[in-house]
Amino acid sequence: MNPSSRPATVLLTDYAWPDDSVERSIIEGAGHTLVTGPAEPASAEAIEELVAEHRPAGILTCWAPVSATAIGTTPDLRIVARLGVGLDNIAVDAATERGVWVTNVPDYCVEEVSDHAVGMVLAWTRGLAVFDREVRAGHWDPASARLRRLSALTCGVVGYGRIGRATVRRLGGFGCRILAHDPHPPKDAPGVEMVGLEELLRRSDVVILHVPLTPATHHIVGAEQLALMKPGGLLVNVSRGGLVDTDAVTKALDTGHLDGAAFDVLETEPHVPDELLDQPGALLTPHVAFSSDASVTELRRRAAEEVVRILAGEAPAHACNTPSGPSTGAGDR
């Protein structure tokens, strides 16, 4: 990849790993300067101040919000590259209007997220969290958890994209019946019955969410949807916390209508509501479904390479928008 003949500043707003070495080696290796924000995600206002201070031509962002104000602050901005898949922390429309590319890395963690989802299902069917908790408390009681045969269950996968299909492949190996729902169903889905969302909820013992967070999918599972589910089922969310009404799930666990809720993401993360923590049927992990040594390294490399491509005047590998102007920054139009 040829370095740009015009050195630029790139802002890394935040990062979820020990250092910025991978991003720095790629950005600076291409002749640019990398400036780094706090490791922990900052507020939208703090990011706006960083952008105003450094006036970057490229922004790399993990979790931090990149607002329309931030995007409009620097006339030289040419790309906002997401270190991840979802775009709910980026003002994509504002970027598009200003001729700024938005990119992501859509397939870096397909295996990890799918493994995590199925691992949560197995933890529930085999009572792993319950047994571990009871044994540590000094209770050797084989009857402390209800055990289920996975091959006898119906699993519903909401979202049949890359990760949804990977999850279906894994579940298929256990011999369970698989339903799937997607707003754009494929013509051919071997081993899967494509159904509407309400039918999936009514028929499934296990419901797994693999959809992005958009205005249309916010609280796609709330009190009304939970009421459709079979009594004693499991809800798995490894996508985005805002897909689920946490209060409604907590109430469903409290009444026993829902036996388990396995969440890697929460609406209020990193804060976990006490009411959810108090539920013995809740299995919680700290937004790590995407993570492995291999996936994180791949993510960081590919996101940084997207920035270098755009700054070199090349097309992005994974564009999430079509900028209304040329990809040369608002200041060049």
N, C-alpha and C positions, 0 to 999 in steps of 0.2 A: 504494500500500500504506500503510495508516494506521499510524503509530507506536503502539506499546503505551503505554497510559496509565501503565504502571508500569516505569520505567527498570530495566534489568537489566545484569548483567555477562556478557560472552561471552568465552570463552577460545579463542584460536587456538593450538593446541598446537605447530604447526610449519608450514612452507610451503616449497615447492620453486621459488620465484620470488624476484626481487630484493627485494621489499618486501611490506607488507600493505596497500597503498593501496586496492585494490579492496574488500577485505573491510571495511576501516575506514570507507570512505565510505558503505557500505550500512548497516553496523551502527550507526555513530554518527549517520548521517542519519536513522535511525529512533528516535533518542533514547536509545540504549543505550551502554554503555562496552565497548570492545574492549581486552583485555589479550593480549599476544602472548608465546608461549614462544620457544625458540630456533629459528632457521631450520632447522637440522638436526634430524632426529627424535631425541627424547630417550628414555631408558629408561622402562619402565612406572612404575618407582618415582619418577622425576623428574616425570612427568605427574601422578601421584597427589599429589605435594607441591604442584604448581601448583594443582591443583583444590582441595586443602585450604586453600591460601592465599587463593585468589580466590573460592571458592564460586560458580562461574558458574551461570547459568540455562541457558546454551547453550554447547556445545563444538563448535568447528570443528576437524577433524583431517585432516591429509594422510596421513602415513605413521606418525606416532607411535602407540604402543599405548594404547588407552583401555580399561583393565582394569575388571573388576567392582568392584574396590576403589575405583578412581577414580569410577565411576558412583555407588557407594554413599556416597561421602564428602560430597557436597553435597546437602542435602535439597531445594534449590530447582531442581535440574537438570530441564529439560523436553525437551531435544533434544541428540542427538549427530549432527552433520551431517558426512558424509564428503565431503571434497574429492576425489572420484574415484568409482569404480564398486564395486570389491571391498570387502568388509566384514571381511576376515580380521584386521584390527588393532583391531576393536571387539568388546567383549563384548556382543553383541546380546541374548542371552538374559537377561543381568543387567539390561540396559536395559528390556527388555519387562516383566520382573517388577516393576520399580520404576515403571512407568508413564511411561517416558521414550521419546520418539520417536527412531528412527534413520532417517536419510535418506541418499540418495546422489544422484548425477547420472548416470543410467545411459546416456545417449545423447550426451554432449557430444563424444566423441572417436571415434565410429564410423568416420568417414572416415579419420582419421589412423592408427588402429591397423590398419585394413584396408590402407591404402596401404603401411604399414611392412612388414606381412607379405608382401604381394605383391612389394614392393621387394626383400626378402630372397630370395624365390624367384628373381627375375630376376638378382640378383647372383650366385646360385649357378649358374643355367643358363648364364649368359654369362661366368662365371669372373672377375667384376669385381675381387673382393678379391685373388684370386691374381695376376692380371695387374698390378694396381696395385703389389702388393708386389714382384713380380719386376722390373718396369720401374724402380722406385725403387732396387732393388739393383743395377741395371746390366745386367740380363738381358733382352734383347729376344728372347723365345722364345714364338712363337705356340702352341707345343705344351705350354706349362707348365700349362695347365688343360684339363680335358675340357669341351667345350661341348655343350649339349643343346638340342633343339628342344622348347619348352614345349608346343606343340600335340600332340606325340606322347606326352606324359606323362599319368599319372593322378595327380590331386591329391586328397588326403583331408583334409577339414575336420572337426575334432572340436569340436562345439559349433555349433548352428545358430540362435543368437540373432541379435541385431542385427548384431554385428560379423561373425559367421560368414556371414550372408547377404550382407553387403556384400563380403566376400572372395570368395564364390562368384560374385557379379555381375562382379567384376573378372576373375577367372580365366576366366569364360565368354567374355570378349572375346578371349582368347588361343586359344580352340578346344580346350582340353584336356578330357579326361574328368574329371568331378568326382564324388567320393563324399562323403557327409557322414554323421556319426553324431551323434545327440542322444538323451538319455534320454526326451525327449518329442517324437518326430518329428511334423512337421506333416503334415496330410492332403495338402497340395499343395506340391511343391517343384520348380518348373520347372527343367529342365536339370540336375537333381541326382538321383543314385541314393542313397537313404537305406539304410544298411547297419549291421550291428553293428560294434562297435569292432574285434574281431579280424579280421573280413573287410576292414575298411578298412585296417588295418595291413598285411595280407598283399598287398593289391592295389595299394597306393599307392606311387608313386615319391617323392612329397612328402607329408608329414604336417604339418598346421598346427593348433596348439592354440588354441582360442578358448573356454575354459571357466573358470569361477571356481574358486578354491581353497577346497575344503571337505574335511572328513575323508574323504568318499567319493572325491574326486578327487586327493588327495595321492598323488604318485608314480603317476599314472595311466599314465605311461610309465616303465617300469623295464626291467631286464634281460630279463624274460620278454616284454614287449611289443616291445622292440627286436629280439629274436630273430625275431619274426614278420615284421618289415619286410623288404622286398626288399633284397638286398645293393646297396650303392652309393646309397642314398636320402638324402633330406634331411629333417631334423626342424626345424620352426620353432615357437618358443614366444615369443609376445608377450603372454602373459596373466599368469601368476604362476610364480615360480621353483620353488615347491614341487610343481608338477605333474609335474616331471621328476626322476628320479634322476640327478643330475649325474655321479656316479661311473660309473654304468652307461653313460651317453652317452660319457664320456671313453674308456672301454674299447672301446666299439663304434667310435669314431673311430680309436682306436689300432690295432685289428685290421683296419680297412678295411671292416667290415660296414656301417658308416654313413659315407657320403662327406662329409656336411655337417651341421652343427648351427648354426642361426641363432637366437641367443637375445637378446632384449631384457631378459630378467629372469633372475635367478639365485636359487637357494636362499639363498646366503650374501651377497647383494649388500649393500653395495658391494664386498665382498671377492670377487675372482675367483681360483679355484684355479689354481695354477701349472700343474698338469697339463692344465687346459683351455686355458690361454693358449698352451701349447706345441703345441696341435693346429692344423695348417695348415687343417684343414677347419672350424674354428670361426669363425663371424662373430658378433661381439659388439657390442651397443650398450647404453648405460647407462640403461635403463628410460625411454626417451623416445618410445616408440611413440605414446603418448597426446598428445604435445605438438605444438602449433603456436601461433602468436600468437593465432589465433582461438579455438582450443579451450580454451586456458588461461584466457583472459579470460572466456569463457562459463562455464567450470567455477566460477571464483571467484565470479562474480556470482550464479549460480543457487544455489550452496551457501549463501552468505550470506543470500540472499533466503528460503531455507527456514527459517533461524533466526528471521528477522524475522517470518515468517508464524506460527510456533508461539508466539513471545512475544506476538504480537498476538491469540492465541486462535483463529487460523485453522487449517484443515487443511493438512498438507504436500502438496506436488505429487507427491513420489516417496517414499512411506513404504516402509521395508524391514521394518517390524514392525507388530504391532497391540498397543500397550501394554495391559497388563492392567488399568490404571487410567486415569482421565482424564488428558489431556495437560496437566496443570497442575503437574507436579512432585511428587516423593514427599512433600515437606513439606506439600502441600495436601490429602493424602488422610487 
